[in-house]
Structures are given as C-alpha cells and as structure tokens.
Amino acid sequence: MMQVMVRAHSSPDAPPEEQAYSHGVEANGFLFTAGQVPMTPSGDLVEGSVTAKTHQIMENLAAILAEADLTFDDVVKTTAYFTDVGDFEEMDAAYAEHFDGAYPARDVIEVEALPAGATIELVMVGALDQ
C-alpha cells in the first residue's frame, strides 16, 4: 500500500479556521483548498456586488495558494457554488481578471444554501511542482 504524504496549510490572510478544517491540504502532488466564501480575514462577510464578493474570495484563495508557494497559474480545477446561478456571468468576469492565459477546468453548481449565508463559494485544486 502506498503511503500518501499529507501536509496542511493555513493562511492568516484568509478567514479564520474556526471549525475542523484546514485552508488547504497537499496530497499526491496537488493542493486542495477548502471552499472560500466572501469573508474577510477578520471574519466579516462581504456584502454588495457579486464582483466585490468574487474579488474577496479570490484574495482568500490567493493567500491559501501562496502558503504552498502556488499562484493562480498553478490552479487546474475550480468548483463554483451559487445560491443563484444567475450570478455566474458577473462572477465569471471578476474571476477572469485573476488569470493570465489558460483558465483552469471548472464546474458550476447551484445549491440551496452556503455557509455563513454566503451566495458564492469557490474551491480550487492546484498542481504542485514534482
């Protein structure tokens, strides 16, 4: 049986981990992030436009990726959750501003509810250098 090397990452520049999870976990050459909602590092939920919410989520994810020496260029997969998939177009425009060149693969899923009353949540998978 193969031994899996696992390493957890936390960032002080992302919302506090107040429950039983890590901001990111390295395993088998990938970094898997926890889902991020539009919450500031001080724990306040961002209100207002979908664009503002998306930029906060991307700042959180950038901080988590940085803890593993990764950037958005290393992201291979994103999953986007919405309580109203009608927000997709505005989220997509703000999301695209954070990438140069090729975009990661992405799933878009509409759900009934998200943590902390959020309306958007993003999850990323980044490829580590081997």
Backbone as a chain_set.jsonl record, in Angstrom:
{"seq": "MMQVMVRAHSSPDAPPEEQAYSHGVEANGFLFTAGQVPMTPSGDLVEGSVTAKTHQIMENLAAILAEADLTFDDVVKTTAYFTDVGDFEEMDAAYAEHFDGAYPARDVIEVEALPAGATIELVMVGALDQ", "coords": {"N": [[0.838, -1.178, 0.0], [0.576, 2.198, -0.863], [2.117, 4.97, 0.699], [0.63, 7.985, 1.512], [1.624, 11.285, 1.353], [0.717, 13.921, 3.343], [0.064, 17.319, 3.886], [-0.904, 20.051, 5.736], [-2.077, 23.409, 5.142], [-2.315, 26.737, 6.301], [-3.501, 30.108, 6.257], [-2.91, 33.346, 7.523], [-4.034, 35.373, 6.152], [-6.472, 34.7, 5.192], [-9.95, 33.87, 5.848], [-10.644, 33.07, 9.322], [-9.984, 29.768, 10.565], [-12.31, 28.352, 12.09], [-13.569, 26.025, 12.54], [-13.446, 22.423, 12.15], [-11.297, 22.107, 9.943], [-8.795, 22.574, 7.352], [-7.251, 25.308, 5.632], [-6.019, 24.571, 3.262], [-4.876, 21.503, 1.785], [-2.14, 19.515, 1.02], [-1.651, 16.792, -1.113], [-0.487, 13.97, -2.829], [0.748, 15.45, -4.953], [-0.913, 17.611, -5.387], [-2.645, 20.596, -4.326], [-5.412, 20.974, -2.38], [-7.952, 23.171, -1.869], [-9.933, 24.448, 0.838], [-13.387, 25.29, 0.589], [-14.085, 28.652, -0.209], [-15.82, 31.431, 0.906], [-17.165, 34.794, 0.465], [-15.59, 36.187, 2.665], [-13.851, 38.233, 4.927], [-10.432, 38.28, 6.209], [-10.791, 38.967, 8.876], [-13.16, 37.842, 9.473], [-15.576, 38.907, 8.596], [-18.463, 38.919, 6.573], [-18.565, 39.792, 3.2], [-20.644, 42.148, 1.77], [-22.813, 43.349, -0.884], [-21.939, 43.843, -4.313], [-21.708, 41.115, -6.705], [-19.28, 41.108, -7.951], [-17.545, 42.359, -6.037], [-17.729, 40.448, -4.004], [-16.644, 38.215, -5.299], [-13.995, 39.074, -5.792], [-13.044, 39.201, -3.14], [-13.179, 36.515, -2.386], [-11.301, 35.489, -4.199], [-8.984, 36.785, -3.288], [-8.737, 35.517, -0.81], [-8.298, 32.867, -1.663], [-5.913, 33.231, -3.114], [-4.164, 33.808, -1.018], [-4.167, 31.388, 0.373], [-3.184, 29.61, -1.587], [-0.626, 30.75, -1.844], [0.582, 29.978, 0.527], [1.431, 27.458, -0.054], [3.311, 27.991, -1.897], [2.189, 28.527, -4.409], [0.384, 29.941, -7.236], [-2.377, 31.487, -9.004], [-1.761, 30.609, -11.533], [-1.074, 27.989, -11.199], [-3.375, 26.62, -10.726], [-5.576, 24.01, -11.488], [-8.176, 23.222, -11.443], [-11.388, 24.475, -10.681], [-14.204, 24.758, -8.592], [-17.342, 26.143, -8.564], [-19.841, 27.355, -6.498], [-23.184, 28.421, -6.255], [-25.908, 30.202, -4.82], [-27.681, 31.342, -6.439], [-27.57, 30.782, -9.643], [-27.756, 32.678, -11.549], [-25.972, 34.641, -10.921], [-23.655, 33.926, -12.102], [-22.468, 35.043, -14.523], [-21.511, 37.649, -13.789], [-19.759, 36.909, -11.722], [-17.968, 35.353, -13.202], [-16.696, 37.241, -14.869], [-15.27, 38.82, -12.994], [-13.683, 36.835, -11.807], [-12.126, 36.0, -13.997], [-10.325, 38.096, -14.243], [-8.204, 37.456, -12.608], [-6.536, 35.662, -13.798], [-3.972, 34.799, -16.14], [-3.711, 33.966, -19.441], [-4.262, 30.505, -19.997], [-7.21, 29.102, -18.615], [-8.295, 27.368, -15.62], [-9.944, 24.118, -15.498], [-13.489, 23.953, -14.834], [-16.305, 23.572, -12.682], [-19.741, 24.402, -12.298], [-22.157, 24.892, -9.938], [-25.43, 25.032, -8.712], [-26.802, 25.621, -5.55], [-28.866, 25.138, -2.62], [-28.206, 26.499, -0.225], [-25.388, 28.142, 1.369], [-22.428, 28.185, 3.505], [-22.432, 30.503, 6.264], [-24.366, 32.177, 5.245], [-23.592, 32.989, 2.751], [-23.538, 33.71, -0.813], [-21.99, 32.815, -2.837], [-19.438, 30.434, -3.382], [-16.127, 29.322, -3.791], [-13.893, 26.735, -4.772], [-10.649, 25.415, -5.112], [-8.192, 23.476, -6.927], [-4.823, 23.01, -6.968], [-1.827, 22.358, -8.834], [1.123, 21.003, -7.656], [4.702, 21.524, -7.824], [6.614, 18.839, -8.975]], "CA": [[0.0, 0.0, 0.0], [1.368, 3.414, -0.997], [1.981, 5.974, 1.755], [0.28, 9.305, 0.994], [2.159, 12.398, 2.134], [-0.295, 14.953, 3.5], [0.556, 18.495, 4.619], [-1.942, 21.084, 5.825], [-1.655, 24.805, 5.015], [-3.23, 27.764, 6.807], [-3.028, 31.458, 5.974], [-3.503, 34.401, 8.339], [-4.664, 36.317, 5.237], [-7.759, 34.122, 4.778], [-10.834, 33.843, 7.021], [-10.19, 32.164, 10.372], [-10.445, 28.373, 10.564], [-12.957, 28.203, 13.392], [-14.154, 24.699, 12.601], [-12.493, 21.33, 11.934], [-10.802, 22.015, 8.573], [-7.599, 23.338, 7.001], [-7.436, 26.131, 4.433], [-5.574, 23.778, 2.124], [-4.17, 20.268, 2.107], [-1.328, 18.935, -0.041], [-1.634, 15.331, -1.187], [-0.23, 13.377, -4.145], [1.12, 16.413, -5.982], [-1.932, 18.643, -5.546], [-3.156, 21.33, -3.173], [-6.868, 21.057, -2.39], [-8.358, 24.227, -0.944], [-11.275, 24.455, 1.41], [-14.256, 26.252, -0.068], [-13.987, 30.009, 0.313], [-16.941, 32.348, 0.699], [-16.64, 36.158, 0.506], [-15.38, 36.579, 4.056], [-12.551, 38.859, 5.14], [-9.617, 37.593, 7.213], [-11.309, 39.245, 10.23], [-14.378, 37.06, 9.66], [-16.778, 39.636, 8.176], [-18.98, 38.564, 5.264], [-18.642, 40.925, 2.276], [-21.964, 42.383, 1.17], [-22.713, 44.182, -2.074], [-21.967, 43.263, -5.651], [-21.094, 39.816, -6.968], [-17.879, 41.406, -8.269], [-16.828, 42.565, -4.771], [-17.679, 39.149, -3.32], [-15.709, 37.356, -6.027], [-12.623, 39.529, -5.545], [-12.663, 38.797, -1.781], [-12.923, 35.073, -2.441], [-10.039, 35.269, -4.909], [-7.911, 37.188, -2.367], [-8.596, 34.424, 0.161], [-7.682, 31.725, -2.334], [-4.523, 33.586, -3.416], [-3.399, 33.678, 0.232], [-4.031, 29.958, 0.672], [-2.247, 29.077, -2.579], [0.71, 31.263, -1.538], [1.15, 29.186, 1.635], [2.045, 26.284, -0.676], [4.146, 28.542, -2.977], [1.447, 28.446, -5.666], [-0.386, 31.096, -7.684], [-3.49, 31.079, -9.846], [-1.209, 29.905, -12.693], [-0.936, 26.576, -10.845], [-4.699, 26.046, -10.489], [-6.018, 23.152, -12.584], [-9.617, 22.973, -11.343], [-12.183, 25.308, -9.778], [-15.626, 24.45, -8.474], [-18.079, 27.339, -8.141], [-21.176, 27.093, -5.958], [-24.03, 29.618, -6.224], [-27.304, 30.049, -4.407], [-28.42, 31.803, -7.619], [-26.641, 30.648, -10.762], [-27.846, 33.914, -12.312], [-24.795, 35.448, -10.575], [-22.479, 33.358, -12.76], [-21.818, 35.919, -15.501], [-20.751, 38.68, -13.083], [-18.654, 36.234, -11.046], [-17.009, 34.914, -14.209], [-15.918, 38.404, -15.314], [-14.333, 39.173, -11.919], [-12.795, 35.675, -11.677], [-11.199, 36.0, -15.13], [-9.292, 39.123, -14.024], [-7.124, 36.915, -11.79], [-5.794, 34.666, -14.563], [-3.295, 35.156, -17.387], [-3.601, 32.798, -20.314], [-5.196, 29.38, -19.886], [-8.026, 29.015, -17.399], [-8.469, 26.004, -15.123], [-11.248, 23.483, -15.699], [-14.386, 24.492, -13.806], [-17.685, 23.128, -12.523], [-20.636, 25.416, -11.744], [-23.233, 24.164, -9.283], [-26.375, 25.828, -7.927], [-27.172, 24.947, -4.31], [-29.906, 25.836, -1.856], [-27.617, 27.382, 0.791], [-23.943, 28.065, 1.574], [-22.056, 28.586, 4.861], [-22.43, 31.906, 6.719], [-25.313, 32.966, 4.471], [-22.95, 33.443, 1.517], [-24.234, 33.388, -2.055], [-20.983, 32.245, -3.74], [-18.296, 29.739, -2.765], [-15.203, 28.765, -4.767], [-12.941, 25.736, -4.31], [-9.633, 25.22, -6.143], [-7.173, 22.445, -6.851], [-3.594, 23.478, -7.602], [-0.8, 21.361, -9.069], [2.423, 21.307, -7.032], [5.891, 21.078, -8.574], [7.036, 17.478, -8.588]], "C": [[0.889, 1.249, 0.0], [1.068, 4.387, 0.148], [1.701, 7.329, 1.116], [0.848, 10.367, 1.924], [1.113, 13.508, 2.156], [0.304, 16.083, 4.337], [-0.525, 19.564, 4.579], [-1.311, 22.471, 5.72], [-2.738, 25.717, 5.573], [-2.629, 29.124, 6.505], [-3.69, 32.454, 6.914], [-4.238, 35.445, 7.485], [-5.948, 35.771, 4.615], [-8.647, 34.083, 6.019], [-10.375, 32.817, 8.047], [-10.798, 30.768, 10.237], [-11.045, 28.095, 11.94], [-13.635, 26.855, 13.561], [-13.086, 23.676, 12.255], [-12.135, 21.188, 10.454], [-9.509, 22.806, 8.44], [-7.912, 24.168, 5.768], [-7.068, 25.359, 3.169], [-4.835, 22.549, 2.594], [-3.443, 19.786, 0.857], [-1.432, 17.424, 0.032], [-1.393, 14.923, -2.633], [-0.002, 14.398, -5.256], [0.121, 17.53, -6.231], [-2.191, 19.351, -4.23], [-4.661, 21.452, -3.36], [-7.269, 22.136, -1.394], [-9.725, 23.916, -0.35], [-12.091, 25.475, 0.639], [-14.15, 27.608, 0.606], [-15.222, 30.808, -0.09], [-16.384, 33.764, 0.806], [-16.541, 36.711, 1.927], [-13.973, 37.146, 4.193], [-11.739, 38.048, 6.148], [-10.064, 37.868, 8.649], [-12.646, 38.544, 10.484], [-15.67, 37.753, 9.274], [-17.184, 39.215, 6.768], [-19.111, 39.822, 4.414], [-20.044, 40.988, 1.69], [-21.756, 43.182, -0.104], [-22.699, 43.367, -3.337], [-21.317, 41.88, -5.704], [-19.619, 40.014, -7.279], [-17.06, 41.573, -6.994], [-16.682, 41.247, -4.015], [-16.653, 38.233, -3.974], [-14.267, 37.77, -5.767], [-12.165, 39.148, -4.133], [-12.344, 37.302, -1.743], [-11.579, 34.808, -3.108], [-8.844, 35.707, -4.069], [-7.668, 36.091, -1.332], [-7.869, 33.239, -0.469], [-6.227, 32.004, -2.704], [-3.645, 33.415, -2.183], [-3.162, 32.216, 0.58], [-3.052, 29.306, -0.304], [-0.813, 29.494, -2.256], [1.371, 30.481, -0.405], [1.826, 27.916, 1.124], [2.939, 26.695, -1.85], [3.503, 28.374, -4.347], [0.784, 29.776, -5.972], [-1.573, 30.577, -8.49], [-3.004, 30.364, -11.115], [-1.101, 28.405, -12.456], [-2.279, 25.872, -10.649], [-5.144, 25.262, -11.719], [-7.527, 22.919, -12.571], [-10.239, 23.918, -10.334], [-13.6, 24.761, -9.766], [-16.288, 25.687, -7.893], [-19.478, 26.927, -7.706], [-21.922, 28.419, -5.858], [-25.37, 29.277, -5.593], [-28.228, 30.55, -5.509], [-27.454, 31.793, -8.794], [-26.745, 31.838, -11.725], [-26.698, 34.867, -12.021], [-23.546, 35.018, -11.335], [-21.752, 34.351, -13.658], [-20.971, 37.004, -14.828], [-19.568, 38.082, -12.339], [-17.568, 35.88, -12.047], [-16.121, 36.064, -14.683], [-14.879, 38.794, -14.263], [-13.28, 38.081, -11.736], [-11.718, 35.718, -12.764], [-10.074, 37.021, -14.969], [-8.072, 38.59, -13.281], [-6.257, 35.894, -12.523], [-5.161, 35.297, -15.792], [-3.237, 33.888, -18.227], [-4.67, 31.764, -20.06], [-5.924, 29.391, -18.545], [-8.083, 27.566, -16.923], [-9.823, 25.431, -15.57], [-12.168, 23.977, -14.588], [-15.751, 23.802, -13.862], [-18.465, 24.284, -11.929], [-21.867, 24.69, -11.22], [-24.121, 25.14, -8.519], [-26.825, 24.99, -6.739], [-28.224, 25.763, -3.572], [-29.324, 26.85, -0.88], [-26.11, 27.137, 0.862], [-23.621, 28.526, 2.995], [-22.109, 30.097, 5.069], [-23.404, 32.789, 5.937], [-24.74, 33.515, 3.177], [-23.777, 33.027, 0.302], [-23.306, 32.756, -3.093], [-19.916, 31.562, -2.891], [-17.459, 29.165, -3.889], [-14.226, 27.826, -4.079], [-11.93, 25.529, -5.44], [-8.747, 24.027, -5.843], [-5.977, 22.962, -7.629], [-2.605, 22.342, -7.747], [0.527, 21.84, -8.484], [3.545, 20.881, -7.955], [6.298, 19.706, -8.059], [8.536, 17.374, -8.612]], "O": [[1.84, 1.339, 0.775], [-0.089, 4.596, 0.513], [2.466, 7.773, 0.26], [0.589, 10.357, 3.128], [0.676, 13.978, 1.105], [0.957, 15.846, 5.353], [-1.003, 19.934, 3.507], [-0.175, 22.689, 6.143], [-3.928, 25.498, 5.347], [-1.409, 29.287, 6.493], [-4.908, 32.416, 7.09], [-4.965, 36.289, 8.01], [-6.449, 36.315, 3.631], [-8.15, 34.248, 7.133], [-9.78, 31.802, 7.684], [-11.957, 30.607, 9.853], [-10.344, 27.647, 12.848], [-14.212, 26.575, 14.611], [-11.923, 24.041, 12.083], [-12.604, 20.268, 9.784], [-9.169, 23.61, 9.309], [-8.744, 23.778, 4.949], [-7.729, 25.482, 2.137], [-4.238, 22.545, 3.67], [-4.033, 19.664, -0.217], [-1.316, 16.839, 1.109], [-2.014, 15.459, -3.55], [-0.499, 14.231, -6.369], [0.277, 18.309, -7.171], [-1.987, 18.786, -3.155], [-5.129, 21.97, -4.374], [-6.961, 22.032, -0.207], [-10.549, 23.224, -0.947], [-11.535, 26.428, 0.092], [-14.129, 27.706, 1.833], [-15.608, 30.853, -1.258], [-15.231, 33.93, 1.203], [-17.309, 37.586, 2.328], [-13.019, 36.599, 3.639], [-12.298, 37.218, 6.866], [-9.752, 37.088, 9.549], [-13.201, 38.64, 11.579], [-16.753, 37.256, 9.582], [-16.345, 39.161, 5.869], [-19.7, 40.81, 4.854], [-20.561, 39.994, 1.179], [-20.648, 43.642, -0.377], [-23.357, 42.331, -3.434], [-20.492, 41.529, -4.861], [-18.792, 39.179, -6.911], [-15.985, 40.986, -6.878], [-15.624, 40.966, -3.45], [-15.886, 37.557, -3.288], [-13.407, 36.917, -5.547], [-10.998, 38.803, -3.949], [-11.357, 36.884, -1.138], [-10.802, 33.984, -2.626], [-7.791, 35.072, -4.126], [-6.52, 35.774, -1.017], [-6.941, 32.682, 0.118], [-5.39, 31.106, -2.616], [-2.516, 32.936, -2.282], [-2.077, 31.849, 1.03], [-2.187, 28.534, 0.11], [0.11, 28.69, -2.379], [2.594, 30.339, -0.384], [2.696, 27.361, 1.795], [3.285, 25.867, -2.693], [4.192, 28.111, -5.333], [0.637, 30.63, -5.097], [-1.749, 29.367, -8.638], [-3.758, 29.594, -11.71], [-1.042, 27.631, -13.411], [-2.317, 24.661, -10.43], [-5.101, 25.766, -12.841], [-8.096, 22.472, -13.567], [-9.686, 24.139, -9.257], [-14.131, 24.353, -10.799], [-15.859, 26.215, -6.867], [-20.202, 26.249, -8.435], [-21.356, 29.423, -5.427], [-25.904, 28.188, -5.806], [-29.416, 30.229, -5.521], [-26.619, 32.688, -8.927], [-25.91, 31.986, -12.618], [-26.465, 35.804, -12.785], [-22.5, 35.66, -11.233], [-20.532, 34.486, -13.56], [-19.84, 37.253, -15.246], [-18.488, 38.672, -12.319], [-16.383, 36.08, -11.779], [-14.92, 35.877, -14.877], [-13.73, 39.07, -14.605], [-12.105, 38.386, -11.531], [-10.54, 35.499, -12.485], [-8.983, 36.826, -15.505], [-7.01, 39.211, -13.321], [-5.341, 35.323, -11.931], [-5.725, 36.202, -16.407], [-2.762, 32.852, -17.761], [-5.848, 32.096, -19.924], [-5.336, 29.652, -17.496], [-7.937, 26.641, -17.723], [-10.724, 26.17, -15.967], [-11.698, 24.375, -13.522], [-16.272, 23.493, -14.934], [-17.923, 25.063, -11.145], [-22.535, 23.965, -11.957], [-23.625, 25.979, -7.766], [-27.182, 23.821, -6.882], [-28.438, 26.937, -3.871], [-29.875, 27.939, -0.717], [-25.618, 26.078, 0.473], [-24.445, 29.186, 3.629], [-21.857, 30.869, 4.143], [-23.284, 34.014, 5.963], [-25.329, 34.406, 2.566], [-24.604, 32.118, 0.376], [-23.768, 32.226, -4.104], [-19.542, 32.05, -1.825], [-17.995, 28.589, -4.836], [-13.785, 28.077, -2.957], [-12.317, 25.476, -6.608], [-8.57, 23.62, -4.694], [-6.094, 23.31, -8.804], [-2.539, 21.459, -6.892], [0.99, 22.941, -8.782], [3.371, 19.983, -8.778], [6.32, 19.458, -6.853], [9.086, 16.312, -8.318]]}, "num_chains": 1, "name": "protein.A"}
